[in-house]
């Protein structure tokens, strides 16, 4: 089987939905490219795999290549194409272009049933292949840096994400203000915001600064920010975390996201606190927070109880390795691709 994966370098979605699965799939010839032309296509491909659409290329051009070279087009969709009005990309997102690519695909792959139902409005050829990780290999090993080496034994509570989550971060403003008022918590915790960037377009920089202010509660909580790193090394953020938080506003766009944060925490066997909304409702060993009171109470308990941290971390790790190991899902991915080109 020969697969051409068209993706943007340094893109986290492409890393998890294209690069990582295909690199871990045996007996497949793969080329990763960020463009298409006749020279590339003349090498002969069974499948061209893209995520959503190819930036800078019109669908008509892609379909002409398909007609000329006879490959099957697989469009992977990991997120909803209708953004929330407060999303930083709301006014520039190519919603129609993504829908048109979904319609044109020979096969659409996605991460869960909620997304599958939405895709089937445009294309019935849909397969669910969830995000999965090659646990205990590469950067997904379980080793971490001891907190004594970094924060003098304080519990490191990390947020790992992008600037698109400013609205979600606001869920922590009240709870974190309450935690910052408690001396017991202040003296025993260290809050780390990972992905922070102080460069780029002004709206992005300003959004990151607001997020950092919320996460450190006006800098009343001890902590710091980490700059973004390449997808191939990003699990280093989890190496210096003792717990991870993933707040998420309850919206249709957010409910179409995947449970990747839970799976990443499982790699390091650390607990993950999440909003009690999809996509996290099906993660039995995440710590679900329905309200600000829940966030405060659960953080307090994690700070006080090493057993709680270890138990939730290990239970989630075992669960994820059983149901979301990349080796298992790559077997299914191979089956789906074989059926498509048969």
N, C-alpha and C positions, 0 to 999 in steps of 0.2 A: 504493500500500500504506500502510495506517495501523496504526501500532504503539503500543500503550500499554506503557511500561516501568515496572514497579513496583519501586522500589528505595529503599534507605535512604541519605539524604544523607551524604556523607563516607565512604562505604564503599569500600574498595579493590577488593573483588571486583566490586561493582556498576560501578565505574569501568571495569574491564577487560572485563567480560563483557556489559555493557549500554550504559553511557553512551558510551564511546569508539567501539565498533563502530557504533552507531546514528548518532552524530554524524558519522561519516566515511562513512556509506552514502548515496549519492545517490538522489534521487527517492523519498524515504520521508518521510511525515508522522509525526512522533514526539512523544509527550508523555511526560515523565518525572514520575512521581508517587510518593508514599510511602503512598498509601491508595487504596481504591476506594469509590465510592458511585454512586448512580444518576445524579447530575448528570454525573460524569465518563464513565460508561458510555454515556449517551445521545448522546454525540458520535459514536459508531460507530467500532468498531475491528475490524480483520481479525485482529490478534494481540494477546494480552496476554502479555508476557514477564516472568517472575519468575526470581529465583535461589533455588533450594531451596524456599522458602515465603515467605508474606507475614507478617511479625511482627504479632501482634495480630489476625489474621484466621483464622478456622477454615476448613478446606477446604470444608466444606459450604456456607458463604457464597459462596466463590469459585465453586463448581460451580453454585450457583443463579444467579449472574450470568452464567455461561457459557450456561446453559439459556435465560435470558431474553434475552440480547443476541447470542448466536450467534457469538462469537469463538472462535478456536483458542487453546488454552492451551499455551504453550511454557515448560517448566521447564528452566532451565539448571543443570547440576551441575558444579562445578569442583573438588570435593573429596569425600572419602569421608565417609559419614554415620556410620560406626562409629569413634569416636575412640580413640586410645591411652589406656590407663588413667592415664598420667601427664599427660595433656593438662589444662590448667587449666580447661577447660570440660567435662570428662568427665562430671561428675555433673549437669549442667544442659542438655546438648545435646539438641535435639528430634529424635532419630534417627527415631522412628516417624513423626513428622509429615512429615519429609522423604521417607521411603519412601512414605507415602500420597500425597504430591504427585506423586512419580514415577509411581506407578500410574495416577493420574488424568489425566496430561498427554496432550494430543494429539501432542506431540512433546517428546522430551528431547534437549537438546544437551549435549555434554561435551567434554573437552579431549584425550582420547587413548584408545587401544584398551583399556588395562587398566580404565579407568573404564567404558567402553562395555560390556564383558563383565559387570561387576557390575550395571550398570543393567538389562541385558537379562533378568536374573532377575525383574524386576518389570514391565518395559515393553519391547516389541520395537521400538518406534518411536524409534530413537536415531540421532543424527547426530554425528559428530566434527567440531567446529569448534575448533581449538586456539587458545590465546592467541596474539595477533599484535600487532605494533606498527606505527604509521604512521611508519616510519623517516625521519629527516631532516626532520620537520615538528614544529611545536609544541615541546613540552618534550623530544621525542625526537631533538633535534639532536645532533651529535657534539661540540660545543664543551664544553670543561671549564675550570675555574679552574686555573691553573698552581700547582704545589705550592710554588713559591718565594713566592707571594703569601699562603700560609696557614701552611705548616709548614716554611719555610726550606729547601725542597728535599728534605725527607724523603719516602720512599715512603709514601703514604697507603693503608692497607689497611682497607677498610670492611666492616662487617656491617650489612645493611639488612633489617630484619624486625620481627617483633612479639614480644610477651611470650609467645606460645604456643610459642615455640621454645627454652624454657629447657633442655629435655632435649637438644636438638640442640647448643646452645652448649656443653654439658658435654664434647662430643667434643674441644673445643679446649683444655680445661684443661691436660692433660699437654703437648701440643705447644707451647702458648703459654708454659708455665712453662720449657720448655727454651729457647725463643727469648729469653725475658727474661733468661736466664743468660748470653747471648752479647753482649758489648759491641758487636761489629760490627753486630748487628741493632738493638740498643737505640738506637744513635747514628744510624741511617739510616731508621728507620720511625716512623710515626705511626698509631695504631690508633683508628678512629672507629666508635662504636656509634650507629647511626641508628634513631630511633623511640622512644628512651628517654623514659619518663614518670615523674616523681617525684610525681604526683598521682593521685587515684582510690582505689579500694578497697585496703585494706592488703595483701592477698595479691598483688595486681598490682604494687604499689610494691616490695614485698620481692623479688618474682621479678626485676623489672628491676634492682634493686641487686645481686642475686647474678649476673645476667648481665653487668653492667658489671664486676664484680670479676673474673669469669673472663676477660672479653675483654681487660682490661688487666693480667691476671695479678697480681692483688692490688695494682694500681697501680704495678707495677714497669716496665711498658711505657708509653711516652709516648702520650698520646691524650686523647680527650674524647668526650662523648656529645652527640647532636643530638636535640632534641625532635621529636615527630611533626609532620608537615605534611599539608595536604590533598592528596588524590590528584592533583588538577590541577597540583600543583607538586612532587610527590615526587621527580621526577628530578633536582632540585637536589642531593639526596644523592649521586647518581652524578657530579655536576659536580665535586665535590671529592674524588673517589676516583681512585687510580691502579690499584687492584686491588680485587676484591670477593671475599668468602668466603661460601660457602653450605653449612655443615655440616648433615647430615641423618642422623638415626638410621634404620637399616634396619628399617622396620616396614610393615605392610600399609596403615595410614593414610597414611604418608608417601609410599609408592610410588604412591598415587593423586593426588599433587600434580602440578602442571605444571612445565615448565622455564622459568617466567617470569623467574626471576633471571638465567638465561643470556641470555635475549632482551633484558633491560634493560641488562646489561653491554655487549651488542653495540651498543646505541644509541650508547654513548660510546666504543666501540672499545677497551675495557679488558679485561684478562684476568679470568677468574672461576675461582676454585678451589672445587671441589664435592666432596662425598662421593661415592664410587664406588657409588652406588645409584640405583634409579629414584626420581625422574623424570629423572635426569641422564645415564643410561647412553647415551641416544641423541643426546647433544650431543657431537659429535666434537672440537670445539675448546675445550671446557671442560677445565680441568686437574683430572683425577680423583685423589682421595686415598683410598686403601684403608685406610690406617692412620695412626696418629699420626706415625710416621716419615715417611710421605709428606707430611703437612702441613708438618713442619719442613723437609724437603728442598726442597719446592717454594717455600716462602716464601723460604728462603735464596737459591735460584736466581733468583727474581724480583727480589729486592733487588739482586743482583749484576749481573743482565743486563738492560739496557735493550732489547736486541734480542729477548730472550724475551718481555718484556712487550708490545712492539709487534707481534711476530709472532702471538702467541696472541690479542691483542686484535683485530687486523685480520682474521685468519682466521675468528674467531667472528662478527665483524661482517658479513663477506661471506656466510657461511653463513646467518645469521639473515635477512638481507635477501632471500635467494633463497627460503627455505622458510617464513618466518614474517612476511612483509610483510602488513599489515592490508588493503591494497588487494586483494591476491589472495584472501585468505580472506573478505573481504566480498562478493566476487563469488559465492563458493560459498554464503555465508550467504544472500544474496538468492535464489539458485537454490533452496535448501532451503525458504525461506519461501514463495516463489512456488508451489512444488509442494504445500506444505501447504494453502494457501488456494484452490487451483485447483478 
